[in-house]
Amino acid sequence: MTSDFTEDFKTLHAAALTLSTKMLAAQHPDQLDFLEHCTKAGAKLLIQIGPLPDCRRVEWVILEREGNRSLFASLGTTSD
């Protein structure tokens, strides 16, 4: 069963990298500085895709070491 998901995971991974690169390029330099500060302080940047089943939204969420979550950027579509 694991091998059934291998290609799907590779496709998802490649798409997430492509989308993240494009989203990063669209951020204002001040936002990038803020993100750098957060990650140096131990925060993690998470990519969330959802909501199920349509997954029409991608969000970057900053997860602080203390567990607080903050939306950093999002991209979504309403097309059918």
Secondary structure, 3 states (H helix, E strand, C coil): CHHHHHHHHHHHHHHHHHHHHHHHHCCCHHHHHHHHHHHHCCCEEEEEEECCCCCCEEEEEEECCCCCEEEEEEEECCCC
